Amino acid sequence: MATVSYSASLRTRKTNSSSDAKSDRACQEFYSDDYNYVGIIHFSGMDLRNKIITGVSIKATSASAGYGASHTKTVYLRKSNYQAAAASGVTGAGYAGAALGTAVTFLLALLLALSTRVLTIISSLGVTLSLLLFVTGDYKNGGIFLLLAWLISPIGLPLIAEWLWRGLDNVRGMMWRIVFC
């Protein structure tokens, strides 16, 4: 499998400011005052559409600032809400999107990797069984199987997962993308 490397531009913004605090590094720092630092790593020209990513390696270093070198440092990876390296008028907090690399993200990727065909076959069997139950007059079980067939379908499963993870508003947006994009 081919390995591809990209170089990145780095910058840091305060959560409440749209100007760069640092233009040569991506820092993630917490202050008990009214702001934190958000590190922005921009990979120019990287197009991830229709790509399968099997691993990402990012080296993060931690200095003895804050509580000191003996304390745990946590690095959060989030997708960016903007594609530009330095969007005008956007605060550091405005850049930060949904979390990447969480257990739920991994679970969703694993479930969707089971193959759309397998989910479609299982869903089709559920629809067939529900229709047979409807024909025989067992409406309650027919409805249950129809609902289950939709839930495990290639469209139903991601919608339910999105709803459980992020809420109903995101499901509406996801349905819009599935239907109209």
C-alpha positions in Angstrom: 0.0 0.0 0.0 1.3 3.4 -0.9 2.3 5.9 1.8 1.7 9.6 1.3 3.3 12.4 3.3 2.1 16.0 3.5 3.7 19.0 4.9 1.6 21.3 7.1 1.4 24.9 8.0 1.0 25.6 11.7 -0.6 28.4 13.7 -2.2 29.0 17.0 -5.2 31.1 17.9 -6.8 32.0 21.2 -10.3 30.6 21.6 -11.7 34.1 21.7 -9.5 35.8 19.1 -9.5 35.8 15.3 -5.8 36.8 15.0 -2.9 34.4 15.2 -1.2 34.2 18.6 1.6 32.1 17.1 2.3 31.6 13.4 5.0 29.0 13.5 3.6 26.3 15.8 0.3 24.7 16.7 0.0 24.9 20.5 -2.8 23.6 22.6 -2.7 25.3 26.0 -5.2 25.7 28.8 -5.4 28.8 30.9 -7.8 29.3 33.8 -8.4 32.9 32.5 -10.9 33.6 29.7 -9.2 31.9 26.8 -7.3 28.8 25.7 -5.0 28.2 22.8 -6.2 26.2 19.8 -3.5 24.7 17.5 -4.3 24.7 13.8 -2.5 22.2 11.5 -3.3 22.8 7.9 -2.5 20.3 5.2 -2.6 22.3 1.9 -4.0 20.3 -1.0 -4.9 17.2 0.9 -8.1 15.6 -0.5 -9.5 12.8 1.5 -12.6 12.0 -0.5 -12.9 8.3 -1.3 -9.7 7.5 0.6 -9.2 4.9 3.2 -7.0 6.0 6.1 -5.4 3.2 8.0 -3.2 5.3 10.3 -2.2 8.8 11.1 1.0 9.7 12.9 1.4 13.0 14.7 4.2 13.8 17.0 3.1 15.9 20.0 5.6 17.2 22.5 4.9 18.5 25.9 7.0 21.0 27.8 7.1 21.5 31.6 4.8 24.5 31.4 1.5 24.5 33.3 1.5 21.8 36.0 4.9 20.6 35.0 6.4 17.7 33.0 5.3 15.1 35.5 1.6 15.7 34.9 -0.5 14.1 32.1 -0.9 16.2 29.0 -3.9 15.5 26.8 -4.0 16.4 23.1 -7.4 16.7 21.4 -7.8 16.1 17.7 -10.8 17.8 16.1 -11.8 18.3 12.5 -11.7 21.9 11.3 -14.8 23.8 10.5 -12.8 25.7 7.8 -10.5 24.6 5.0 -8.4 27.7 4.9 -5.2 27.8 6.9 -6.2 31.2 8.3 -9.9 32.1 7.8 -10.5 35.8 8.3 -12.6 36.7 11.4 -12.7 33.1 12.8 -11.7 32.6 16.4 -9.8 29.6 17.5 -12.9 28.1 19.0 -14.7 28.7 15.7 -12.1 26.4 14.0 -12.7 23.5 16.3 -15.3 21.0 14.9 -16.3 17.5 16.0 -13.8 15.3 17.7 -11.7 12.8 15.8 -10.4 9.5 17.0 -13.0 8.8 19.7 -14.3 5.3 20.5 -17.6 6.2 18.9 -15.9 7.3 15.7 -14.0 4.0 15.6 -17.2 2.1 16.3 -19.0 3.9 13.5 -16.1 3.3 11.1 -16.1 -0.4 12.0 -19.9 -0.8 11.6 -19.8 0.9 8.3 -16.9 -1.2 7.2 -19.0 -4.3 7.5 -19.9 -3.5 3.9 -22.9 -1.9 2.5 -23.8 -5.1 0.7 -24.0 -7.1 3.9 -26.2 -4.5 5.5 -28.4 -4.3 2.4 -28.9 -8.1 2.3 -29.8 -8.3 6.0 -32.1 -5.3 5.6 -33.8 -6.9 2.5 -34.4 -10.1 4.4 -36.0 -8.1 7.2 -38.3 -6.3 4.7 -39.2 -9.7 3.1 -40.0 -11.2 6.5 -42.0 -8.2 7.6 -44.1 -8.3 4.3 -44.8 -12.0 4.9 -45.9 -11.2 8.4 -48.2 -8.4 7.1 -49.7 -10.7 4.6 -50.5 -13.3 7.3 -52.1 -10.6 9.4 -49.4 -10.3 12.1 -49.2 -6.5 11.9 -47.4 -6.0 15.2 -44.4 -8.3 14.4 -44.4 -7.2 10.7 -44.0 -3.6 11.9 -41.2 -4.5 14.3 -39.3 -6.4 11.5 -39.8 -3.5 9.1 -38.4 -1.0 11.7 -35.5 -3.3 12.4 -34.8 -3.7 8.7 -34.6 0.1 8.3 -32.4 0.5 11.4 -29.8 -1.9 10.0 -30.0 -0.6 6.5 -27.0 1.4 5.0 -29.0 4.6 5.5 -30.7 3.8 8.8 -27.7 2.7 10.8 -25.6 5.9 10.2 -28.7 8.1 10.9 -29.3 6.3 14.2 -25.7 6.5 15.2 -25.5 10.2 14.3 -28.6 10.8 16.4 -27.3 8.9 19.4 -23.9 10.6 19.2 -24.7 14.2 18.2 -28.5 14.9 18.4 -31.5 15.4 16.2 -30.3 18.5 14.5 -27.3 16.8 12.9 -29.5 13.9 11.7 -31.6 16.4 9.7 -28.4 17.7 8.1 -27.1 14.2 7.4 -30.4 13.2 5.8 -30.2 16.3 3.7 -26.7 15.3 2.5 -27.8 11.7 1.8 -30.9 12.7 -0.2 -29.6 15.8 -2.1 -25.9 15.4 -2.4 
